[in-house]
């Protein structure tokens, strides 16, 4: 019994020593990892927006998706600049959050194809993407400021401003046209 306890104590203390020898992750490390996450997300969004624009029944919604596609391409260029400032390759890492959100959008396109509520569903999926991006860019901008990366913070703020404007545009489109049309078509069908 005593031998087992001694072995466990030795294992525990040696594993603690191994952990303490590993370099501690820093805010800068987290910043770079989160940049990789949003880089993947933006590139996934670039592939998804044309499908959403094509599926949209409303010309206004399709136009909003196409406008945001052009903005997103510019946002990727800003991320490229930030990676260059850091001396790191511009590379993404799989982001399960954005994969899940875009999968939901694809499901809506499939299940609601031709239905009055399709555009309302597409718009809701797009806003879920925007809210994810707003969260990520706000965090990255704050971290860049705290790390003294003012040029990166400025680029991230420019993207954050675009994401917030897109979210506002989508909300306006939802409340003034898309949701109203979906509800009206439902009333007419009843």
C-alpha positions in Angstrom: 0.0 0.0 0.0 2.7 2.5 1.0 4.6 1.7 -2.3 1.5 2.6 -4.4 1.0 5.8 -2.5 4.7 6.7 -2.9 4.5 5.9 -6.7 1.5 8.1 -7.0 3.2 10.9 -5.1 6.2 10.6 -7.3 4.1 10.6 -10.5 2.1 13.6 -9.4 5.1 15.7 -8.5 7.0 14.7 -11.7 3.9 15.6 -13.8 3.7 18.9 -12.0 7.3 19.5 -12.8 6.7 18.7 -16.5 3.8 21.1 -16.6 5.9 23.9 -15.0 8.6 23.4 -17.7 6.2 24.0 -20.5 6.1 27.6 -21.7 3.1 29.4 -20.4 0.7 30.6 -23.1 0.4 34.4 -23.3 -2.2 36.8 -24.4 -0.2 37.2 -27.6 -0.5 33.5 -28.2 -4.3 33.7 -27.7 -4.5 36.7 -30.0 -2.7 34.7 -32.8 -4.9 31.6 -32.3 -8.0 33.8 -32.4 -6.8 35.5 -35.6 -6.4 32.0 -37.1 -10.0 31.2 -36.1 -11.5 34.3 -37.6 -9.3 33.9 -40.7 -10.9 30.5 -41.3 -14.3 31.9 -40.5 -14.0 34.7 -43.0 -12.8 32.4 -45.8 -15.7 30.0 -45.0 -18.1 33.0 -45.2 -16.7 34.0 -48.6 -17.7 30.5 -49.9 -21.1 30.6 -48.2 -22.4 34.1 -49.1 -22.7 33.5 -52.9 -24.9 30.4 -52.1 -27.1 32.5 -49.8 -27.4 35.3 -52.3 -28.4 32.8 -55.0 -31.0 31.2 -52.7 -32.5 34.5 -51.5 -35.9 35.3 -53.0 -35.7 39.1 -52.2 -33.5 41.1 -54.5 -32.7 43.4 -51.6 -31.5 40.5 -49.4 -29.4 39.1 -52.3 -27.8 42.5 -52.8 -27.0 42.8 -49.1 -25.3 39.4 -49.2 -23.3 40.3 -52.3 -22.3 43.6 -50.7 -21.1 41.8 -47.6 -19.2 39.3 -49.8 -17.1 42.2 -51.2 -16.6 43.6 -47.7 -15.6 40.2 -46.4 -12.9 39.9 -49.1 -11.5 43.2 -47.9 -11.6 42.0 -44.3 -9.5 39.0 -45.3 -7.0 41.4 -46.8 -6.9 43.2 -43.5 -6.3 40.0 -41.6 -3.5 39.2 -44.1 -1.9 42.6 -43.1 -2.1 41.8 -39.4 -0.5 38.4 -39.9 2.3 40.1 -41.9 2.8 42.7 -39.1 3.2 39.7 -36.7 5.6 37.9 -39.0 3.3 34.9 -39.1 1.8 33.1 -42.1 -1.8 34.0 -42.8 -3.4 30.7 -42.0 -6.7 29.6 -40.5 -7.5 26.9 -38.2 -10.9 25.1 -38.3 -13.6 26.9 -36.4 -16.4 24.7 -35.3 -18.6 27.6 -34.3 -18.7 29.1 -37.9 -19.0 25.6 -39.3 -22.1 25.0 -37.2 -23.6 28.4 -38.0 -23.1 27.9 -41.8 -24.4 24.4 -41.6 -27.6 25.8 -40.1 -27.8 28.2 -43.0 -27.4 25.4 -45.5 -30.1 23.5 -43.7 -32.5 26.4 -43.9 -31.8 26.8 -47.7 -32.6 23.1 -48.2 -35.7 22.8 -45.9 -37.3 26.2 -46.8 -36.5 26.3 -50.5 -39.3 28.2 -52.2 -41.1 28.8 -48.9 -42.3 32.3 -47.8 -40.1 32.1 -44.7 -36.9 31.2 -46.6 -35.5 34.8 -46.7 -36.4 35.3 -43.0 -34.4 32.1 -42.2 -31.5 33.2 -44.4 -31.4 36.6 -42.8 -31.4 35.0 -39.3 -28.5 32.8 -40.3 -26.6 35.7 -41.6 -27.2 37.7 -38.4 -25.9 34.7 -36.4 -22.7 35.0 -38.4 -22.5 38.7 -37.9 -22.9 38.4 -34.2 -20.1 35.8 -34.0 -17.9 38.1 -36.0 -18.7 41.2 -33.9 -17.8 39.2 -30.8 -14.5 38.0 -32.3 -13.4 41.3 -33.8 -14.3 43.3 -30.6 -12.2 40.9 -28.6 -9.3 40.9 -31.0 -9.3 44.7 -31.2 -9.2 45.0 -27.4 -6.4 42.5 -27.1 -4.5 44.3 -29.9 -4.8 47.5 -27.9 -3.7 45.9 -24.7 -0.7 44.3 -26.5 0.3 47.7 -27.9 -0.5 46.7 -31.5 -2.2 50.0 -32.5 -2.0 49.4 -36.3 -3.6 46.0 -35.8 -6.3 47.5 -33.5 -7.1 50.1 -36.2 -7.6 47.4 -38.9 -9.7 45.3 -36.5 -11.8 48.3 -35.6 -12.4 49.0 -39.3 -13.7 45.4 -39.8 -15.8 45.6 -36.6 -17.4 48.8 -37.9 -18.3 47.0 -41.1 -19.7 44.0 -39.3 -21.9 46.2 -37.0 -23.1 48.1 -40.1 -24.0 44.9 -41.8 -25.9 43.6 -38.8 -27.8 46.9 -38.7 -28.6 46.7 -42.4 -29.9 43.1 -41.9 -32.0 44.1 -39.0 -33.6 47.0 -41.0 -34.2 44.6 -43.9 -35.8 42.0 -41.6 -38.1 44.4 -39.8 -39.1 46.5 -42.8 -39.4 43.9 -45.6 -38.4 40.3 -45.1 -40.3 39.3 -41.9 -43.3 41.4 -43.0 -43.5 39.6 -46.4 -43.1 36.2 -44.8 -45.8 36.9 -42.3 -48.1 38.4 -45.0 -47.7 35.4 -47.2 -48.6 33.2 -44.3 -51.8 35.2 -43.6 -52.8 35.1 -47.2 -52.3 31.3 -47.3 -54.5 30.9 -44.2 
